[in-house]
Amino acid sequence: MVKDGELVAIFHSIHRVMKAEKILKQAQMSILLIPVPRQLTSDCGLAIRFEASLRGEVEATLAAAGLEIQELHQRQAKTFICLKAP
């Protein structure tokens, strides 16, 4: 589901992840709403997956809308590396 190098963004609530998805899709970014991978935990159960090359653009777009990613992880081999923690 998540390929090596891709990022997974986790938010505080289901409402925020859905709002983030809407904002990013309106900005025509290539993102996908996915279930949070088993290796990661989240109360809302959903996350946004995107290519690492889009990180700056995704964070800037969400910040402009008043949203912040709670946790950001990158898939490497068979694990996830935490890039941003709460």
C-alpha positions in Angstrom: 0.0 0.0 0.0 2.8 2.5 0.9 5.9 2.2 -1.4 9.5 2.9 -0.3 10.2 6.6 0.0 6.5 7.7 0.2 5.3 9.8 3.1 2.3 9.2 5.4 0.7 12.1 7.1 -1.4 11.6 10.2 -3.7 14.2 11.7 -5.5 14.8 15.1 -8.9 13.8 13.9 -11.0 12.3 11.1 -12.4 15.8 10.4 -8.9 17.2 9.9 -7.7 14.4 7.6 -10.8 14.8 5.5 -10.3 18.6 5.3 -6.7 18.1 4.4 -7.6 15.7 1.6 -10.1 18.1 0.2 -7.6 21.0 0.3 -4.8 19.0 -1.3 -7.1 17.6 -4.0 -8.4 21.1 -4.8 -4.7 22.1 -5.2 -4.5 19.2 -7.7 -1.8 17.4 -5.7 -1.3 13.7 -6.2 -2.3 12.3 -2.7 -4.3 9.3 -1.5 -6.4 8.8 1.6 -5.4 5.5 3.1 -6.0 3.5 6.3 -3.1 4.2 8.8 -0.5 1.4 8.3 -0.5 -1.2 11.1 3.1 -0.2 12.2 1.8 3.3 13.0 -1.0 4.3 15.4 -3.7 6.9 15.1 -7.0 7.6 16.8 -8.7 8.5 13.5 -7.6 5.5 11.5 -7.0 7.4 8.2 -3.9 9.1 6.8 -2.7 10.8 3.6 -0.1 9.2 1.4 2.1 11.2 -1.0 5.5 11.3 -2.7 8.4 12.7 -0.7 9.0 15.3 -3.4 5.7 16.9 -2.6 6.5 17.4 1.1 7.2 21.1 1.0 4.2 21.9 -1.2 1.8 19.8 0.9 3.0 21.3 4.2 2.8 24.9 2.8 -0.7 24.3 1.3 -2.0 22.9 4.6 -0.3 25.7 6.6 -2.0 28.3 4.5 -5.3 26.6 5.3 -4.5 26.6 9.0 -3.9 22.8 9.2 -0.8 21.1 10.5 0.3 17.5 10.1 0.4 15.8 13.5 2.9 13.1 12.5 4.8 12.5 9.3 6.5 9.1 8.5 8.5 7.9 5.5 8.5 4.3 4.4 12.0 2.8 4.2 12.4 -0.9 3.5 9.9 -2.7 5.8 9.6 0.1 8.4 8.6 3.7 8.8 11.0 6.5 9.8 9.4 9.3 11.9 10.1 12.7 10.3 7.8 14.7 12.5 6.3 13.7 15.9 3.7 15.5 18.0 
